Amino acid sequence: MNKKLLVVALGSLALVACSAQDVKTTQEASMQTGCDYTQAIPGGWQQGEITPEVTAAAQAAVKEIAGDHQLKNVLHVTQQVVAGMNYNVTFSIENNDVYTAKVFRSLKNVYTVDHVNKSNGAVSNCDVKN
């Protein structure tokens, strides 16, 4: 009887130990999955492809930079479907300065630049607040 009880107790202990997961804070969990767009949420930010619309969004952002600048290259984009489309686009200009901008494209294809920030040479806007 004692042997059966011991076997059951050890088996239960093994199951509990195997099913235990690492406990992470919310901040740690969001830091790990901050740029993991494989499990996108409807209405959330997702990795985007560089399309003519994204290039147009970057060009609209370049116009907001003081001085006369030209878009050199779109480096990275994330997007969010709303009543239109929000873009967080990272791009470079002719002097190789890198900027990140948030741009809204309306359903009528009108681009509105929310903000443009000079980056520290990053080629990804995963750390940029949406």
N, CA, C and O atoms as a GROMACS GRO file, in nm:
protein
  520
    1MET      N    1   0.082  -0.119   0.000
    1MET     CA    2   0.000   0.000   0.000
    1MET      C    3   0.086   0.126   0.000
    1MET      O    4   0.059   0.221  -0.073
    2ASN      N    5   0.191   0.125   0.083
    2ASN     CA    6   0.281   0.240   0.090
    2ASN      C    7   0.356   0.260  -0.041
    2ASN      O    8   0.382   0.374  -0.081
    3LYS      N    9   0.389   0.151  -0.109
    3LYS     CA   10   0.460   0.161  -0.237
    3LYS      C   11   0.370   0.224  -0.342
    3LYS      O   12   0.416   0.306  -0.421
    4LYS      N   13   0.241   0.187  -0.344
    4LYS     CA   14   0.147   0.244  -0.439
    4LYS      C   15   0.130   0.394  -0.413
    4LYS      O   16   0.127   0.474  -0.506
    5LEU      N   17   0.120   0.431  -0.290
    5LEU     CA   18   0.105   0.571  -0.252
    5LEU      C   19   0.229   0.651  -0.291
    5LEU      O   20   0.220   0.764  -0.338
    6LEU      N   21   0.345   0.591  -0.270
    6LEU     CA   22   0.471   0.655  -0.307
    6LEU      C   23   0.480   0.674  -0.458
    6LEU      O   24   0.522   0.780  -0.504
    7VAL      N   25   0.442   0.573  -0.536
    7VAL     CA   26   0.446   0.582  -0.682
    7VAL      C   27   0.350   0.691  -0.731
    7VAL      O   28   0.386   0.770  -0.818
    8VAL      N   29   0.229   0.695  -0.676
    8VAL     CA   30   0.131   0.797  -0.714
    8VAL      C   31   0.183   0.936  -0.679
    8VAL      O   32   0.170   1.029  -0.758
    9ALA      N   33   0.240   0.951  -0.562
    9ALA     CA   34   0.293   1.081  -0.518
    9ALA      C   35   0.407   1.126  -0.608
    9ALA      O   36   0.411   1.243  -0.647
   10LEU      N   37   0.499   1.037  -0.640
   10LEU     CA   38   0.611   1.071  -0.727
   10LEU      C   39   0.564   1.103  -0.869
   10LEU      O   40   0.615   1.194  -0.933
   11GLY      N   41   0.467   1.027  -0.916
   11GLY     CA   42   0.411   1.053  -1.049
   11GLY      C   43   0.345   1.190  -1.055
   11GLY      O   44   0.362   1.264  -1.152
   12SER      N   45   0.270   1.224  -0.953
   12SER     CA   46   0.204   1.355  -0.946
   12SER      C   47   0.308   1.467  -0.941
   12SER      O   48   0.293   1.569  -1.008
   13LEU      N   49   0.410   1.446  -0.862
   13LEU     CA   50   0.517   1.545  -0.851
   13LEU      C   51   0.586   1.566  -0.986
   13LEU      O   52   0.617   1.679  -1.024
   14ALA      N   53   0.610   1.456  -1.057
   14ALA     CA   54   0.675   1.466  -1.188
   14ALA      C   55   0.586   1.542  -1.287
   14ALA      O   56   0.636   1.624  -1.364
   15LEU      N   57   0.457   1.518  -1.285
   15LEU     CA   58   0.365   1.590  -1.375
   15LEU      C   59   0.361   1.738  -1.343
   15LEU      O   60   0.362   1.822  -1.434
   16VAL      N   61   0.357   1.771  -1.217
   16VAL     CA   62   0.354   1.912  -1.177
   16VAL      C   63   0.484   1.980  -1.219
   16VAL      O   64   0.481   2.092  -1.270
   17ALA      N   65   0.597   1.915  -1.199
   17ALA     CA   66   0.726   1.973  -1.234
   17ALA      C   67   0.738   1.993  -1.385
   17ALA      O   68   0.794   2.093  -1.430
   18CYS      N   69   0.688   1.898  -1.463
   18CYS     CA   70   0.698   1.907  -1.608
   18CYS      C   71   0.606   2.015  -1.665
   18CYS      O   72   0.635   2.074  -1.769
   19SER      N   73   0.496   2.040  -1.598
   19SER     CA   74   0.402   2.138  -1.651
   19SER      C   75   0.432   2.280  -1.603
   19SER      O   76   0.367   2.374  -1.648
   20ALA      N   77   0.528   2.298  -1.514
   20ALA     CA   78   0.562   2.432  -1.465
   20ALA      C   79   0.626   2.511  -1.578
   20ALA      O   80   0.707   2.458  -1.654
   21GLN      N   81   0.587   2.638  -1.590
   21GLN     CA   82   0.641   2.725  -1.694
   21GLN      C   83   0.721   2.836  -1.629
   21GLN      O   84   0.704   2.867  -1.512
   22ASP      N   85   0.808   2.896  -1.711
   22ASP     CA   86   0.882   3.011  -1.662
   22ASP      C   87   0.784   3.125  -1.640
   22ASP      O   88   0.700   3.153  -1.725
   23VAL      N   89   0.795   3.189  -1.528
   23VAL     CA   90   0.710   3.303  -1.497
   23VAL      C   91   0.783   3.427  -1.542
   23VAL      O   92   0.896   3.452  -1.500
   24LYS      N   93   0.718   3.507  -1.629
   24LYS     CA   94   0.780   3.629  -1.681
   24LYS      C   95   0.689   3.747  -1.651
   24LYS      O   96   0.567   3.734  -1.644
   25THR      N   97   0.752   3.861  -1.633
   25THR     CA   98   0.672   3.981  -1.614
   25THR      C   99   0.612   4.021  -1.748
   25THR      O  100   0.657   3.975  -1.854
   26THR      N  101   0.512   4.105  -1.744
   26THR     CA  102   0.448   4.153  -1.866
   26THR      C  103   0.550   4.226  -1.952
   26THR      O  104   0.549   4.212  -2.074
   27GLN      N  105   0.637   4.303  -1.891
   27GLN     CA  106   0.738   4.377  -1.966
   27GLN      C  107   0.834   4.282  -2.038
   27GLN      O  108   0.867   4.305  -2.154
   28GLU      N  109   0.879   4.176  -1.970
   28GLU     CA  110   0.968   4.079  -2.033
   28GLU      C  111   0.899   4.010  -2.150
   28GLU      O  112   0.960   3.989  -2.255
   29ALA      N  113   0.774   3.974  -2.132
   29ALA     CA  114   0.700   3.906  -2.238
   29ALA      C  115   0.682   3.996  -2.358
   29ALA      O  116   0.698   3.950  -2.471
   30SER      N  117   0.650   4.123  -2.336
   30SER     CA  118   0.630   4.213  -2.450
   30SER      C  119   0.762   4.246  -2.517
   30SER      O  120   0.766   4.270  -2.637
   31MET      N  121   0.872   4.248  -2.440
   31MET     CA  122   1.001   4.274  -2.501
   31MET      C  123   1.041   4.158  -2.592
   31MET      O  124   1.099   4.181  -2.698
   32GLN      N  125   1.010   4.037  -2.554
   32GLN     CA  126   1.047   3.923  -2.635
   32GLN      C  127   0.966   3.917  -2.763
   32GLN      O  128   1.020   3.880  -2.868
   33THR      N  129   0.840   3.952  -2.758
   33THR     CA  130   0.754   3.939  -2.875
   33THR      C  131   0.727   4.072  -2.942
   33THR      O  132   0.640   4.081  -3.028
   34GLY      N  133   0.800   4.178  -2.904
   34GLY     CA  134   0.776   4.310  -2.959
   34GLY      C  135   0.783   4.315  -3.110
   34GLY      O  136   0.707   4.390  -3.171
   35CYS      N  137   0.870   4.240  -3.173
   35CYS     CA  138   0.881   4.240  -3.318
   35CYS      C  139   0.844   4.106  -3.378
   35CYS      O  140   0.878   4.078  -3.493
   36ASP      N  141   0.775   4.024  -3.303
   36ASP     CA  142   0.729   3.895  -3.355
   36ASP      C  143   0.592   3.915  -3.417
   36ASP      O  144   0.490   3.913  -3.348
   37TYR      N  145   0.591   3.934  -3.549
   37TYR     CA  146   0.466   3.962  -3.619
   37TYR      C  147   0.403   3.835  -3.675
   37TYR      O  148   0.310   3.844  -3.755
   38THR      N  149   0.451   3.719  -3.634
   38THR     CA  150   0.394   3.594  -3.683
   38THR      C  151   0.259   3.566  -3.621
   38THR      O  152   0.182   3.488  -3.676
   39GLN      N  153   0.230   3.626  -3.507
   39GLN     CA  154   0.101   3.608  -3.440
   39GLN      C  155   0.031   3.743  -3.431
   39GLN      O  156  -0.002   3.789  -3.322
   40ALA      N  157   0.009   3.804  -3.545
   40ALA     CA  158  -0.050   3.938  -3.549
   40ALA      C  159  -0.194   3.936  -3.499
   40ALA      O  160  -0.267   3.839  -3.518
   41ILE      N  161  -0.231   4.045  -3.437
   41ILE     CA  162  -0.366   4.063  -3.385
   41ILE      C  163  -0.443   4.148  -3.485
   41ILE      O  164  -0.390   4.247  -3.533
   42PRO      N  165  -0.568   4.111  -3.517
   42PRO     CA  166  -0.646   4.196  -3.607
   42PRO      C  167  -0.654   4.339  -3.553
   42PRO      O  168  -0.688   4.360  -3.436
   43GLY      N  169  -0.623   4.435  -3.637
   43GLY     CA  170  -0.621   4.575  -3.595
   43GLY      C  171  -0.491   4.616  -3.529
   43GLY      O  172  -0.475   4.733  -3.494
   44GLY      N  173  -0.398   4.523  -3.511
   44GLY     CA  174  -0.269   4.554  -3.448
   44GLY      C  175  -0.164   4.584  -3.553
   44GLY      O  176  -0.190   4.577  -3.673
   45TRP      N  177  -0.046   4.618  -3.507
   45TRP     CA  178   0.066   4.647  -3.597
   45TRP      C  179   0.124   4.517  -3.650
   45TRP      O  180   0.139   4.419  -3.576
   46GLN      N  181   0.156   4.516  -3.780
   46GLN     CA  182   0.212   4.399  -3.845
   46GLN      C  183   0.329   4.441  -3.934
   46GLN      O  184   0.336   4.554  -3.981
   47GLN      N  185   0.420   4.347  -3.954
   47GLN     CA  186   0.529   4.369  -4.050
   47GLN      C  187   0.466   4.390  -4.187
   47GLN      O  188   0.375   4.317  -4.224
   48GLY      N  189   0.513   4.488  -4.261
   48GLY     CA  190   0.459   4.515  -4.394
   48GLY      C  191   0.563   4.499  -4.502
   48GLY      O  192   0.683   4.496  -4.475
   49GLU      N  193   0.514   4.490  -4.623
   49GLU     CA  194   0.603   4.486  -4.739
   49GLU      C  195   0.621   4.628  -4.791
   49GLU      O  196   0.535   4.714  -4.772
   50ILE      N  197   0.733   4.651  -4.857
   50ILE     CA  198   0.759   4.784  -4.913
   50ILE      C  199   0.689   4.790  -5.049
   50ILE      O  200   0.736   4.736  -5.149
   51THR      N  201   0.577   4.859  -5.048
   51THR     CA  202   0.491   4.872  -5.166
   51THR      C  203   0.497   5.017  -5.215
   51THR      O  204   0.555   5.102  -5.147
   52PRO      N  205   0.437   5.047  -5.330
   52PRO     CA  206   0.431   5.187  -5.374
   52PRO      C  207   0.361   5.278  -5.272
   52PRO      O  208   0.397   5.395  -5.260
   53GLU      N  209   0.261   5.226  -5.200
   53GLU     CA  210   0.193   5.305  -5.098
   53GLU      C  211   0.287   5.339  -4.983
   53GLU      O  212   0.283   5.451  -4.930
   54VAL      N  213   0.371   5.244  -4.944
   54VAL     CA  214   0.468   5.268  -4.836
   54VAL      C  215   0.572   5.370  -4.882
   54VAL      O  216   0.610   5.458  -4.805
   55THR      N  217   0.616   5.358  -5.005
   55THR     CA  218   0.712   5.455  -5.060
   55THR      C  219   0.650   5.594  -5.062
   55THR      O  220   0.718   5.692  -5.031
   56ALA      N  221   0.524   5.603  -5.099
   56ALA     CA  222   0.455   5.733  -5.099
   56ALA      C  223   0.445   5.789  -4.958
   56ALA      O  224   0.458   5.910  -4.938
   57ALA      N  225   0.422   5.703  -4.860
   57ALA     CA  226   0.418   5.747  -4.720
   57ALA      C  227   0.554   5.801  -4.678
   57ALA      O  228   0.562   5.904  -4.612
   58ALA      N  229   0.660   5.732  -4.715
   58ALA     CA  230   0.795   5.779  -4.683
   58ALA      C  231   0.825   5.911  -4.752
   58ALA      O  232   0.887   6.000  -4.693
   59GLN      N  233   0.782   5.926  -4.877
   59GLN     CA  234   0.804   6.052  -4.949
   59GLN      C  235   0.729   6.167  -4.883
   59GLN      O  236   0.779   6.279  -4.877
   60ALA      N  237   0.608   6.139  -4.833
   60ALA     CA  238   0.533   6.242  -4.760
   60ALA      C  239   0.609   6.282  -4.634
   60ALA      O  240   0.612   6.400  -4.598
   61ALA      N  241   0.670   6.186  -4.567
   61ALA     CA  242   0.747   6.215  -4.446
   61ALA      C  243   0.872   6.296  -4.478
   61ALA      O  244   0.908   6.386  -4.402
   62VAL      N  245   0.938   6.265  -4.589
   62VAL     CA  246   1.059   6.339  -4.628
   62VAL      C  247   1.027   6.487  -4.649
   62VAL      O  248   1.109   6.573  -4.617
   63LYS      N  249   0.909   6.517  -4.700
   63LYS     CA  250   0.869   6.657  -4.722
   63LYS      C  251   0.857   6.734  -4.591
   63LYS      O  252   0.865   6.857  -4.590
   64GLU      N  253   0.838   6.661  -4.480
   64GLU     CA  254   0.824   6.725  -4.349
   64GLU      C  255   0.959   6.755  -4.284
   64GLU      O  256   0.964   6.826  -4.184
   65ILE      N  257   1.067   6.703  -4.340
   65ILE     CA  258   1.201   6.727  -4.285
   65ILE      C  259   1.250   6.863  -4.335
   65ILE      O  260   1.238   6.894  -4.454
   66ALA      N  261   1.303   6.943  -4.244
   66ALA     CA  262   1.351   7.075  -4.282
   66ALA      C  263   1.460   7.065  -4.388
   66ALA      O  264   1.550   6.982  -4.378
   67GLY      N  265   1.452   7.148  -4.490
   67GLY     CA  266   1.548   7.147  -4.599
   67GLY      C  267   1.491   7.075  -4.720
   67GLY      O  268   1.378   7.025  -4.717
   68ASP      N  269   1.570   7.071  -4.825
   68ASP     CA  270   1.528   7.005  -4.949
   68ASP      C  271   1.595   6.868  -4.956
   68ASP      O  272   1.713   6.859  -4.991
   69HIS      N  273   1.520   6.762  -4.924
   69HIS     CA  274   1.578   6.629  -4.918
   69HIS      C  275   1.505   6.535  -5.015
   69HIS      O  276   1.392   6.559  -5.055
   70GLN      N  277   1.574   6.428  -5.050
   70GLN     CA  278   1.518   6.326  -5.137
   70GLN      C  279   1.520   6.191  -5.066
   70GLN      O  280   1.616   6.159  -4.994
   71LEU      N  281   1.415   6.113  -5.085
   71LEU     CA  282   1.409   5.977  -5.031
   71LEU      C  283   1.514   5.892  -5.101
   71LEU      O  284   1.521   5.889  -5.224
   72LYS      N  285   1.596   5.824  -5.022
   72LYS     CA  286   1.697   5.734  -5.080
   72LYS      C  287   1.646   5.591  -5.080
   72LYS      O  288   1.649   5.523  -5.183
   73ASN      N  289   1.598   5.544  -4.962
   73ASN     CA  290   1.562   5.403  -4.952
   73ASN      C  291   1.464   5.383  -4.836
   73ASN      O  292   1.480   5.443  -4.730
   74VAL      N  293   1.363   5.299  -4.857
   74VAL     CA  294   1.276   5.257  -4.748
   74VAL      C  295   1.338   5.132  -4.688
   74VAL      O  296   1.362   5.034  -4.758
   75LEU      N  297   1.365   5.135  -4.557
   75LEU     CA  298   1.437   5.027  -4.492
   75LEU      C  299   1.346   4.926  -4.422
   75LEU      O  300   1.375   4.806  -4.422
   76HIS      N  301   1.236   4.974  -4.362
   76HIS     CA  302   1.152   4.887  -4.282
   76HIS      C  303   1.015   4.951  -4.267
   76HIS      O  304   1.004   5.073  -4.262
   77VAL      N  305   0.912   4.868  -4.259
   77VAL     CA  306   0.778   4.922  -4.236
   77VAL      C  307   0.695   4.825  -4.154
   77VAL      O  308   0.700   4.703  -4.172
   78THR      N  309   0.617   4.882  -4.062
   78THR     CA  310   0.510   4.810  -3.996
   78THR      C  311   0.383   4.887  -4.029
   78THR      O  312   0.387   5.007  -4.054
   79GLN      N  313   0.272   4.816  -4.028
   79GLN     CA  314   0.147   4.881  -4.067
   79GLN      C  315   0.032   4.834  -3.980
   79GLN      O  316   0.035   4.726  -3.921
   80GLN      N  317  -0.071   4.919  -3.976
   80GLN     CA  318  -0.189   4.891  -3.895
   80GLN      C  319  -0.312   4.931  -3.977
   80GLN      O  320  -0.323   5.044  -4.023
   81VAL      N  321  -0.402   4.836  -3.994
   81VAL     CA  322  -0.526   4.865  -4.065
   81VAL      C  323  -0.621   4.935  -3.970
   81VAL      O  324  -0.654   4.884  -3.863
   82VAL      N  325  -0.664   5.054  -4.010
   82VAL     CA  326  -0.764   5.131  -3.936
   82VAL      C  327  -0.867   5.172  -4.041
   82VAL      O  328  -0.887   5.098  -4.137
   83ALA      N  329  -0.931   5.285  -4.027
   83ALA     CA  330  -1.016   5.336  -4.135
   83ALA      C  331  -0.921   5.402  -4.234
   83ALA      O  332  -0.920   5.524  -4.250
   84GLY      N  333  -0.843   5.321  -4.300
   84GLY     CA  334  -0.730   5.360  -4.383
   84GLY      C  335  -0.613   5.272  -4.339
   84GLY      O  336  -0.631   5.155  -4.307
   85MET      N  337  -0.493   5.330  -4.338
   85MET     CA  338  -0.375   5.252  -4.299
   85MET      C  339  -0.276   5.344  -4.226
   85MET      O  340  -0.247   5.454  -4.273
   86ASN      N  341  -0.226   5.297  -4.113
   86ASN     CA  342  -0.116   5.364  -4.044
   86ASN      C  343   0.013   5.293  -4.083
   86ASN      O  344   0.018   5.170  -4.089
   87TYR      N  345   0.117   5.371  -4.109
   87TYR     CA  346   0.248   5.315  -4.139
   87TYR      C  347   0.349   5.370  -4.040
   87TYR      O  348   0.350   5.491  -4.013
   88ASN      N  349   0.434   5.286  -3.985
   88ASN     CA  350   0.557   5.326  -3.917
   88ASN      C  351   0.666   5.287  -4.015
   88ASN      O  352   0.696   5.169  -4.032
   89VAL      N  353   0.725   5.385  -4.077
   89VAL     CA  354   0.821   5.357  -4.184
   89VAL      C  355   0.957   5.414  -4.147
   89VAL      O  356   0.969   5.528  -4.103
   90THR      N  357   1.060   5.332  -4.166
   90THR     CA  358   1.198   5.373  -4.144
   90THR      C  359   1.263   5.387  -4.280
   90THR      O  360   1.256   5.296  -4.363
   91PHE      N  361   1.326   5.501  -4.304
   91PHE     CA  362   1.381   5.530  -4.436
   91PHE      C  363   1.508   5.613  -4.424
   91PHE      O  364   1.536   5.671  -4.320
   92SER      N  365   1.583   5.616  -4.533
   92SER     CA  366   1.702   5.701  -4.538
   92SER      C  367   1.682   5.806  -4.646
   92SER      O  368   1.605   5.788  -4.740
   93ILE      N  369   1.755   5.917  -4.629
   93ILE     CA  370   1.751   6.022  -4.730
   93ILE      C  371   1.887   6.029  -4.798
   93ILE      O  372   1.976   5.950  -4.767
   94GLU      N  373   1.902   6.123  -4.891
   94GLU     CA  374   2.020   6.125  -4.977
   94GLU      C  375   2.152   6.135  -4.902
   94GLU      O  376   2.254   6.089  -4.953
   95ASN      N  377   2.154   6.196  -4.783
   95ASN     CA  378   2.279   6.208  -4.708
   95ASN      C  379   2.300   6.092  -4.610
   95ASN      O  380   2.387   6.098  -4.522
   96ASN      N  381   2.220   5.985  -4.625
   96ASN     CA  382   2.227   5.862  -4.545
   96ASN      C  383   2.176   5.878  -4.402
   96ASN      O  384   2.191   5.786  -4.322
   97ASP      N  385   2.115   5.992  -4.368
   97ASP     CA  386   2.048   6.003  -4.239
   97ASP      C  387   1.927   5.912  -4.240
   97ASP      O  388   1.860   5.897  -4.342
   98VAL      N  389   1.899   5.851  -4.126
   98VAL     CA  390   1.787   5.757  -4.114
   98VAL      C  391   1.679   5.819  -4.027
   98VAL      O  392   1.707   5.875  -3.921
   99TYR      N  393   1.554   5.807  -4.072
   99TYR     CA  394   1.440   5.863  -4.001
   99TYR      C  395   1.332   5.756  -3.986
   99TYR      O  396   1.324   5.662  -4.064
  100THR      N  397   1.250   5.774  -3.884
  100THR     CA  398   1.131   5.691  -3.866
  100THR      C  399   1.012   5.786  -3.859
  100THR      O  400   1.016   5.887  -3.789
  101ALA      N  401   0.906   5.752  -3.931
  101ALA     CA  402   0.789   5.837  -3.934
  101ALA      C  403   0.662   5.754  -3.919
  101ALA      O  404   0.656   5.638  -3.959
  102LYS      N  405   0.562   5.817  -3.859
  102LYS     CA  406   0.429   5.757  -3.855
  102LYS      C  407   0.342   5.836  -3.951
  102LYS      O  408   0.327   5.958  -3.939
  103VAL      N  409   0.285   5.764  -4.049
  103VAL     CA  410   0.207   5.828  -4.155
  103VAL      C  411   0.074   5.756  -4.167
  103VAL      O  412   0.068   5.633  -4.165
  104PHE      N  413  -0.032   5.833  -4.181
  104PHE     CA  414  -0.167   5.778  -4.201
  104PHE      C  415  -0.205   5.796  -4.348
  104PHE      O  416  -0.190   5.905  -4.404
  105ARG      N  417  -0.256   5.688  -4.411
  105ARG     CA  418  -0.310   5.695  -4.547
  105ARG      C  419  -0.459   5.675  -4.537
  105ARG      O  420  -0.506   5.570  -4.491
  106SER      N  421  -0.536   5.775  -4.579
  106SER     CA  422  -0.681   5.766  -4.570
  106SER      C  423  -0.736   5.674  -4.679
  106SER      O  424  -0.662   5.632  -4.768
  107LEU      N  425  -0.864   5.645  -4.671
  107LEU     CA  426  -0.929   5.562  -4.772
  107LEU      C  427  -0.931   5.632  -4.908
  107LEU      O  428  -0.953   5.567  -5.011
  108LYS      N  429  -0.908   5.762  -4.909
  108LYS     CA  430  -0.902   5.839  -5.035
  108LYS      C  431  -0.757   5.860  -5.080
  108LYS      O  432  -0.730   5.944  -5.166
  109ASN      N  433  -0.665   5.784  -5.022
  109ASN     CA  434  -0.522   5.791  -5.054
  109ASN      C  435  -0.459   5.926  -5.027
  109ASN      O  436  -0.372   5.971  -5.101
  110VAL      N  437  -0.503   5.991  -4.921
  110VAL     CA  438  -0.442   6.116  -4.876
  110VAL      C  439  -0.349   6.080  -4.759
  110VAL      O  440  -0.390   6.015  -4.663
  111TYR      N  441  -0.222   6.123  -4.770
  111TYR     CA  442  -0.122   6.091  -4.669
  111TYR      C  443  -0.110   6.206  -4.569
  111TYR      O  444  -0.096   6.322  -4.608
  112THR      N  445  -0.115   6.172  -4.439
  112THR     CA  446  -0.099   6.270  -4.332
  112THR      C  447   0.014   6.221  -4.241
  112THR      O  448   0.009   6.111  -4.187
  113VAL      N  449   0.116   6.305  -4.226
  113VAL     CA  450   0.232   6.269  -4.145
  113VAL      C  451   0.204   6.308  -4.001
  113VAL      O  452   0.179   6.425  -3.971
  114ASP      N  453   0.210   6.210  -3.911
  114ASP     CA  454   0.190   6.234  -3.769
  114ASP      C  455   0.317   6.289  -3.706
  114ASP      O  456   0.314   6.390  -3.636
  115HIS      N  457   0.428   6.223  -3.730
  115HIS     CA  458   0.557   6.270  -3.681
  115HIS      C  459   0.671   6.207  -3.760
  115HIS      O  460   0.656   6.100  -3.820
  116VAL      N  461   0.786   6.275  -3.758
  116VAL     CA  462   0.909   6.226  -3.820
  116VAL      C  463   1.020   6.246  -3.718
  116VAL      O  464   1.040   6.356  -3.667
  117ASN      N  465   1.094   6.139  -3.689
  117ASN     CA  466   1.203   6.147  -3.593
  117ASN      C  467   1.331   6.093  -3.655
  117ASN      O  468   1.331   5.989  -3.721
  118LYS      N  469   1.440   6.164  -3.632
  118LYS     CA  470   1.570   6.116  -3.678
  118LYS      C  471   1.612   5.999  -3.591
  118LYS      O  472   1.605   6.006  -3.468
  119SER      N  473   1.654   5.891  -3.654
  119SER     CA  474   1.696   5.770  -3.583
  119SER      C  475   1.847   5.774  -3.560
  119SER      O  476   1.919   5.854  -3.620
  120ASN      N  477   1.892   5.685  -3.474
  120ASN     CA  478   2.035   5.673  -3.447
  120ASN      C  479   2.099   5.569  -3.536
  120ASN      O  480   2.182   5.490  -3.490
  121GLY      N  481   2.063   5.566  -3.662
  121GLY     CA  482   2.121   5.471  -3.756
  121GLY      C  483   2.056   5.334  -3.755
  121GLY      O  484   2.106   5.242  -3.818
  122ALA      N  485   1.944   5.319  -3.682
  122ALA     CA  486   1.876   5.190  -3.676
  122ALA      C  487   1.808   5.161  -3.810
  122ALA      O  488   1.761   5.253  -3.877
  123VAL      N  489   1.802   5.036  -3.847
  123VAL     CA  490   1.733   4.998  -3.970
  123VAL      C  491   1.603   4.926  -3.941
  123VAL      O  492   1.540   4.872  -4.032
  124SER      N  493   1.562   4.924  -3.818
  124SER     CA  494   1.436   4.862  -3.780
  124SER      C  495   1.364   4.952  -3.682
  124SER      O  496   1.426   5.014  -3.595
  125ASN      N  497   1.232   4.960  -3.697
  125ASN     CA  498   1.158   5.042  -3.603
  125ASN      C  499   1.082   4.958  -3.502
  125ASN      O  500   0.976   4.998  -3.454
  126CYS      N  501   1.136   4.843  -3.469
  126CYS     CA  502   1.072   4.755  -3.371
  126CYS      C  503   1.063   4.821  -3.234
  126CYS      O  504   0.970   4.794  -3.159
  127ASP      N  505   1.159   4.907  -3.200
  127ASP     CA  506   1.160   4.970  -3.069
  127ASP      C  507   1.084   5.102  -3.065
  127ASP      O  508   1.074   5.166  -2.960
  128VAL      N  509   1.031   5.144  -3.180
  128VAL     CA  510   0.962   5.272  -3.187
  128VAL      C  511   0.821   5.256  -3.134
  128VAL      O  512   0.751   5.161  -3.170
  129LYS      N  513   0.778   5.349  -3.048
  129LYS     CA  514   0.641   5.344  -2.998
  129LYS      C  515   0.545   5.378  -3.110
  129LYS      O  516   0.568   5.472  -3.187
  130ASN      N  517   0.438   5.301  -3.119
  130ASN     CA  518   0.338   5.327  -3.221
  130ASN      C  519   0.253   5.439  -3.175
  130ASN      O  520   0.160   5.480  -3.245
   0.00000   0.00000   0.00000
